[in-house]
Amino acid sequence: MAKRILVVEDEAQIARVLQMELEFEGYEVHVEDNGKSGLESALKAGVDLLLLDVMLPELSGIEVLRRLRKVNERLPVILLTARNSTFDKVNGLDQGANDYITKPFEIEELLARVRASLRQASAGKDVAETTSKISIADLSVDLDTREVKRAGNIIALTPKEYDLLLYLLLNKNKVVPRDNILLNVWGYEYEGETNVLDVYVRHLRKKVDEGFPVQLIHTVRGIGFTLKEN
């Protein structure tokens, strides 16, 4: 069955291009042109991914995201933002966006981000069908609630930090090359800041390892990263 993508974009030309390109790739696409109707559609069952513009009439994209995350933490959301809108990017990630892409964008990059987000969501769903929790040492992730704990302490992660941790956890005790992480967590040939992975690993280490006697996240110089007990 084709994955269903909801596009919430008030610029008709951009929305039409997105719809045509996504449908050409085999996705089922529904388009809304304002925040209010977009939120209503996003809350309905059957949506696999949301492409959400930040600047929308009636409700802003950030407000749509904030309200959506109160009732649905799993739906992958990619924000469409203006290139110079750093505040919207940061605010969007803090409110629960999984990723963002800046306008104007190359359609191939957007399609790559879509594929990566859907893969990540599918991987989590596949594991959740066999177990509700995945763990290593005293670190555990509840796949139903997305709650992360270490030694019984709850760790608050952003959606992208969660995606990165989950990918490493799904490949625990294996050395995962940087390119594989970028492919599966950010999308093929990620063209954001070149050090984006290092930045997120640093943030993740601070939250997951800092203050604990055993470090779980390890750098394998020249190759990538691994999540293991020693």
Sequence and secondary structure as in RCSB ss.txt:
>XXXX:A:sequence
MAKRILVVEDEAQIARVLQMELEFEGYEVHVEDNGKSGLESALKAGVDLLLLDVMLPELSGIEVLRRLRKVNERL
PVILLTARNSTFDKVNGLDQGANDYITKPFEIEELLARVRASLRQASAGKDVAETTSKISIADLSVDLDTREVKR
AGNIIALTPKEYDLLLYLLLNKNKVVPRDNILLNVWGYEYEGETNVLDVYVRHLRKKVDEGFPVQLIHTVRGIGF
TLKEN
>XXXX:A:secstr
   EEEEE S HHHHHHHHHHHHHTT EEEEESSHHHHHHHHTSTT  EEEEESS SSS HHHHHHHHHHH SSS
 EEEEEETT HHHHHHHHHHT SEEEEES  HHHHHHHHHHHHHHHHHHHHHHHH SEEEETTEEEETTTTEEEE
TTEEE   HHHHHHHHHHHHTTTS EEHHHHIIIII TT  S TTHHHHHHHHHHHHHTTT SS  EEEETTTEE
EE   
